[in-house]
Each structure stands twice: as C-alpha cells, then as structure tokens.
Amino acid sequence: NINTVSSILDAAYASWETPTCSGFQANHLANSSGTPGNSNDGNTVHGFSQNWPFAWGDRNSVLGITLSQWSGSDYLQADVIFNEDAFTWVNAAPTGWTDADLQSVATHEFGHSLGLGHTNASGATMLPTILPGIQSRSLANDDINGVCTLYPSGLSDDDDATGDDDDSTPPTGDDSYEPNDW
C-alpha cells in the first residue's frame, strides 16, 4: 500500500529532523512514478527493485542503496532503492533472515542521502550493518553529531555546514546496507 510506505518513509526522514541542533527538514511533496536511479529525471525517488543488479552488491546481503547524482559540483538528487529481490519488507522487528524493517533501512539510507557515510560508533544508525530489531530507526549521538554538522540549525536552505551554497562536498562512504545475522 503506497500510503503505508509513504508513512514509513516520512517517519524515517523525521528521525533526521528531530535533533534540535540541526535545521534539516524533509518535504514529501508527492508520490511519484519516477524510476529510482535515473540520473536524468531531476527527481529524488525512493523505490523497490525486484531485479537487484550485481553492480549494487550481493542481492542476498545488500538491503538498500543510495545513488547520489551530481552535475559538476552541484548536488542534484539522491535516489534510494530497496532490495525487494531477496528481502521481504516489514514495518516491525524482522523475524527471519529475509525480513527487513523498512523504517530502519530507510533511516540509514536517508543518512547517506544527507551526505553521511558509515561509522564505527557503537549503536549508530550509520553503521555499515543493521542493528537488531528496530534499533536503527532511532539516531545515536554519532548520527546526531553528523546531521548537526552538515545541517546546523539557523542556516538557510542554500547553506551547508561551511556556510556556502555550492553543494560541492559529496556524500562519502559505501552506500550499501548489509544485515547482521538475526
């Protein structure tokens, strides 16, 4: 159901909006029929792939990927694609190896779309592997420090952490999300 998925994705973005030290705000303008990963469409699209390409990583271990697109030094969009080829998406703690909590994975992938890479900080949403249950839905201090550094409160929409508006600092890190054994 598109409304359920939209609500889950909105909740994932809301995790990144919550820290008071950050001015980040997401605006869900509309549902789209755009194709995730299409660098020529000018839209940020979230979607599911039922035919996971080898280029995006092992279909049996990569839950999602964020594909950031640039034009020179201008940041255009970051499409997020969830692996529906090998995983069943749930809105709860996973109960089996092929189950994945959509909100947890979306929160992680949206961190990549904000420009965050992976961390080794214990309990962080931006770990390269998923935390058990639904723990990755909530931000840890390391995640909060990251979003507040990139999007400090009080800056205009065009400003980044350096106060300029050239969008020339690309997101870093491996944009895949791999599960631990549950």
PLY file of the C-alpha trace (Angstrom):
ply
format ascii 1.0
element vertex 182
property float x
property float y
property float z
element edge 181
property int vertex1
property int vertex2
end_header
0.00 0.00 0.00
1.55 3.30 -1.14
0.12 5.24 1.82
1.70 2.85 4.33
5.06 3.01 2.57
4.86 6.82 2.41
4.13 7.00 6.15
7.08 4.73 6.94
9.43 6.77 4.76
8.16 10.02 6.31
8.90 8.57 9.77
12.43 7.68 8.65
13.03 11.26 7.47
11.52 12.56 10.73
14.34 10.83 12.64
16.81 13.14 10.89
14.63 16.22 11.52
14.36 15.64 15.28
17.78 16.84 16.57
17.34 20.45 17.75
20.93 21.27 16.76
20.03 20.63 13.11
17.97 22.65 10.69
17.38 19.73 8.30
13.79 19.46 7.09
12.40 17.00 4.55
9.38 17.85 2.43
7.39 14.97 0.94
5.79 16.78 -1.95
4.10 13.92 -3.79
4.24 10.27 -4.67
5.99 9.71 -7.99
6.06 7.20 -10.78
9.71 8.12 -11.46
12.33 5.42 -11.78
14.89 5.28 -8.95
18.44 5.57 -10.24
17.51 7.60 -13.33
20.05 10.41 -13.17
18.27 12.38 -15.87
14.85 12.80 -14.26
15.66 15.62 -11.81
13.67 13.96 -9.03
14.68 12.32 -5.78
12.88 8.99 -5.89
12.59 6.12 -3.43
11.65 2.72 -4.77
11.98 -1.03 -4.69
13.95 -3.24 -7.06
12.67 -6.72 -7.80
15.69 -7.39 -10.02
18.73 -6.36 -7.94
21.68 -5.62 -10.27
25.04 -7.20 -9.44
26.63 -3.73 -9.66
24.72 -2.71 -6.50
26.18 -5.55 -4.43
25.24 -9.06 -3.41
21.47 -9.42 -3.77
21.38 -11.67 -0.70
23.09 -9.21 1.65
22.58 -5.62 0.47
19.24 -4.27 1.72
19.34 -0.87 0.07
21.47 1.61 -1.80
21.61 5.38 -2.14
22.60 6.69 -5.57
23.69 10.32 -5.36
23.73 12.29 -8.59
25.75 15.37 -9.42
26.16 17.87 -12.22
29.71 19.10 -11.88
29.86 20.32 -8.28
26.07 20.72 -7.90
24.23 18.09 -5.89
21.07 17.13 -7.79
19.40 14.25 -6.01
19.88 11.00 -4.13
17.64 8.12 -5.14
17.16 5.37 -2.56
16.45 1.86 -3.77
15.36 -1.02 -1.52
16.16 -4.63 -2.44
12.85 -6.43 -2.93
14.59 -9.15 -4.94
15.83 -11.04 -1.89
14.12 -9.35 1.07
10.58 -9.01 2.41
9.90 -5.53 3.78
8.12 -5.29 7.12
7.15 -2.48 9.47
8.36 -4.26 12.59
11.31 -6.13 14.02
12.41 -8.72 11.45
11.64 -12.32 12.38
13.68 -14.09 9.73
16.80 -13.71 7.59
14.91 -12.37 4.58
12.77 -9.89 6.56
13.94 -6.28 6.72
12.42 -3.39 8.68
11.72 -0.70 6.07
11.89 2.22 8.51
15.29 1.12 9.90
16.84 0.69 6.46
15.24 3.90 5.15
16.59 5.87 8.12
20.09 4.57 7.33
19.85 5.19 3.58
18.40 8.68 4.13
21.50 9.39 6.24
23.55 8.67 3.11
21.31 10.97 1.06
22.11 13.71 3.58
25.82 13.17 2.97
26.74 10.87 5.86
29.00 7.87 5.38
29.36 4.78 7.51
30.67 4.99 11.06
32.08 2.52 13.56
30.33 4.19 16.53
28.50 1.60 18.60
24.72 1.74 18.25
24.73 4.26 15.40
22.18 4.10 12.60
25.01 4.75 10.14
26.89 1.54 10.97
27.58 -0.47 7.80
25.46 -3.32 9.19
21.92 -3.18 10.51
21.24 -3.28 14.24
18.91 -5.98 15.59
15.17 -5.36 15.68
14.13 -1.76 15.08
17.06 -0.01 16.79
18.23 1.62 13.55
15.04 3.70 13.43
16.47 5.99 16.13
19.58 8.12 15.90
22.52 7.65 18.23
24.79 10.51 19.32
27.17 9.90 16.41
24.30 10.18 13.90
23.05 13.35 15.59
26.52 14.89 15.53
26.74 14.13 11.80
23.41 15.70 10.80
24.06 18.70 13.05
27.50 19.23 11.49
26.16 19.04 7.93
22.88 20.89 8.60
23.32 23.12 11.65
20.22 24.98 12.81
19.96 28.59 11.72
21.31 28.19 8.17
19.22 28.97 5.10
18.13 26.22 2.71
21.08 27.00 0.41
23.73 26.84 3.13
25.67 23.77 4.10
27.95 23.20 7.08
30.57 25.57 5.62
28.06 28.36 5.03
28.42 28.29 1.25
25.90 27.20 -1.33
28.00 25.42 -3.93
26.99 21.88 -2.87
30.49 20.73 -3.80
31.07 18.33 -0.91
29.88 14.88 -2.00
28.42 12.29 0.36
31.03 9.75 1.42
31.10 6.10 2.31
29.83 2.86 0.91
26.15 3.43 0.21
25.07 -0.15 0.82
23.49 -1.53 3.96
24.18 -5.12 4.88
22.36 -7.11 7.56
23.93 -8.90 10.50
22.72 -12.39 11.34
19.40 -12.04 13.13
0 1
1 2
2 3
3 4
4 5
5 6
6 7
7 8
8 9
9 10
10 11
11 12
12 13
13 14
14 15
15 16
16 17
17 18
18 19
19 20
20 21
21 22
22 23
23 24
24 25
25 26
26 27
27 28
28 29
29 30
30 31
31 32
32 33
33 34
34 35
35 36
36 37
37 38
38 39
39 40
40 41
41 42
42 43
43 44
44 45
45 46
46 47
47 48
48 49
49 50
50 51
51 52
52 53
53 54
54 55
55 56
56 57
57 58
58 59
59 60
60 61
61 62
62 63
63 64
64 65
65 66
66 67
67 68
68 69
69 70
70 71
71 72
72 73
73 74
74 75
75 76
76 77
77 78
78 79
79 80
80 81
81 82
82 83
83 84
84 85
85 86
86 87
87 88
88 89
89 90
90 91
91 92
92 93
93 94
94 95
95 96
96 97
97 98
98 99
99 100
100 101
101 102
102 103
103 104
104 105
105 106
106 107
107 108
108 109
109 110
110 111
111 112
112 113
113 114
114 115
115 116
116 117
117 118
118 119
119 120
120 121
121 122
122 123
123 124
124 125
125 126
126 127
127 128
128 129
129 130
130 131
131 132
132 133
133 134
134 135
135 136
136 137
137 138
138 139
139 140
140 141
141 142
142 143
143 144
144 145
145 146
146 147
147 148
148 149
149 150
150 151
151 152
152 153
153 154
154 155
155 156
156 157
157 158
158 159
159 160
160 161
161 162
162 163
163 164
164 165
165 166
166 167
167 168
168 169
169 170
170 171
171 172
172 173
173 174
174 175
175 176
176 177
177 178
178 179
179 180
180 181
